[in-house]
Amino acid sequence: MSSWVVMLMLGVSLSIGFIGLIAFLWGLKNGQFDDKEKMMRGVLFDSIGDLNVASKQNIKDKRNENL
């Protein structure tokens, strides 16, 4: 393998890694990982149907709080 191929692969991999780091930092800044309740509620329910019912109930509760 010639050296230009290695340099190309190194450049591409560093670029992809940098883009991933920027996306992660953007998610942290915008609060994408701050919803601790969602993860804890997910442990309580067994099926997707149970999660959907809980999600709908959560939406109703938030609407009632805003009234």
Legacy VTK file of the C-alpha trace (Angstrom):
# vtk DataFile Version 3.0
C-alpha trace
ASCII
DATASET POLYDATA
POINTS 67 float
0.000 0.000 0.000
1.479 3.324 -0.949
1.856 6.210 1.448
-0.714 8.439 -0.276
-3.434 5.830 0.373
-2.512 5.706 4.066
-2.580 9.510 4.271
-5.949 9.598 2.508
-7.417 7.015 4.892
-5.987 8.885 7.875
-7.441 12.185 6.671
-10.867 10.699 6.004
-11.005 8.913 9.357
-9.950 12.046 11.251
-12.567 14.071 9.377
-15.328 11.599 10.215
-14.203 11.520 13.852
-14.199 15.320 14.027
-17.709 15.489 12.546
-18.885 12.939 15.124
-17.338 14.953 17.950
-18.993 18.145 16.733
-22.374 16.373 16.515
-21.966 15.016 20.064
-21.017 18.414 21.464
-23.964 20.006 19.645
-26.274 17.430 21.241
-24.877 18.189 24.686
-25.297 21.916 24.171
-28.916 21.559 23.040
-29.939 19.240 25.891
-30.434 16.069 23.866
-29.189 13.926 26.748
-30.927 15.716 29.656
-34.185 13.704 29.798
-33.494 11.416 32.768
-37.188 10.664 33.373
-37.651 9.086 29.947
-34.912 6.563 30.566
-36.210 5.678 34.017
-39.780 5.274 32.757
-38.541 2.988 29.990
-37.331 0.530 32.608
-40.786 0.321 34.193
-42.680 -0.893 31.129
-42.384 -4.193 29.279
-43.818 -3.659 25.832
-44.005 -0.961 23.186
-47.755 -0.680 23.793
-47.149 0.089 27.471
-44.632 2.762 26.500
-47.090 4.308 24.032
-49.824 4.457 26.689
-47.390 6.026 29.161
-46.255 8.553 26.550
-49.835 9.563 25.769
-50.544 9.926 29.489
-47.456 12.091 29.871
-48.642 14.356 27.038
-52.082 14.659 28.670
-50.481 15.502 32.015
-48.360 18.236 30.451
-51.414 19.707 28.696
-53.324 19.757 31.999
-50.406 21.521 33.708
-50.480 24.257 31.057
-54.180 24.964 31.556
LINES 1 68
67 0 1 2 3 4 5 6 7 8 9 10 11 12 13 14 15 16 17 18 19 20 21 22 23 24 25 26 27 28 29 30 31 32 33 34 35 36 37 38 39 40 41 42 43 44 45 46 47 48 49 50 51 52 53 54 55 56 57 58 59 60 61 62 63 64 65 66
